[in-house]
Amino acid sequence: MSHEDLDEWERCLDALQAEEGAEWPAGDRSAWVDVVPDDPVEVTVHDSPSTQIAVRVPIDVASEWLEENRLRLARVRAAVSAS
């Protein structure tokens, strides 16, 4: 996980807070997550482009889920910086 990945994670959290959708990580990776902030939140996990497998799961999240994810991001940033 790079600092750019973490910056993109933060941009996704900002987008979700603005009630926009988000994909993470960006780019041509083998797998990615697409999050749509509906009620319930829809999360789709996409496998690599070669298999084209995707699984969509509706998730009923708590009201503070974005704040909790920002705390997780801060902990990951600290761990990456320490290594």
N, C-alpha and C positions, 0 to 999 in steps of 0.2 A: 504494500500500500504506500503510495507516494504522497507528498504534500499536495500535489495537484488533485489527487483523488479526494483528499480531505477537504480541499477548497470546493470541489464539486459537490461533495456531500453537504457542505454548508449552504451552497447555492440551492440545492434541492430542498433543504429545510425551509429556506426563505420562500421558495416558490410554493411549497405546500402551505405555509402560513398565509400566503396571499391567495390561497384556495385555487392554485394552479397545479397541474400535474407535474410529475418529475420522473426522470429516468436516471438510474445510477448503477454502475459507473457509466460515464459517457464513452463513446468510441466503439471500436470494433472488437470488444472483448468477447470471451467465449460465453459469458452469461451476464445478464443484467436484470434489474428490477425496475418495474414501471409502477408508480403509485398514483392513484387518482383519489383526491380528497373528497369523495362523495360520502354519503351516510348510508351504509357503512363505507369505510375506506376500502378501495379495491387495490389489491396488490397482485401484480402479475410477474411471475418469475419466468424469464425467457432463457432457454438453453442456447447453445451455440447456433449460429446461422446454418450450420450443416444439418442439424437434426430438426430445427424449427419447432421444437417442443416448447409449449408455454402452458403454465398452470396459473389460473386466476383464482384468488381467494378473497372473499369479502371478510374484512376484519372490523369488529366493533371495538374501537379504541377509546381509551379514557380521555377526558378533556385535556389533560396535561401531557399527552403523548409527544407533542413536538418539543416541549421543554425537557422532557426526559431524554429525547434523542439528542438535543443540544448538549446535555450533560455527558452523554456517552461520547459524542464527538470531542468534547474537551478532554476527556480521559484518554481517548485514542491519540489525540494530538500530543498530549503530555508524554505518553508512552513512546511515540515515534521520535519525539525530540530527545528523549532520554537515551535512546539507543544509538 
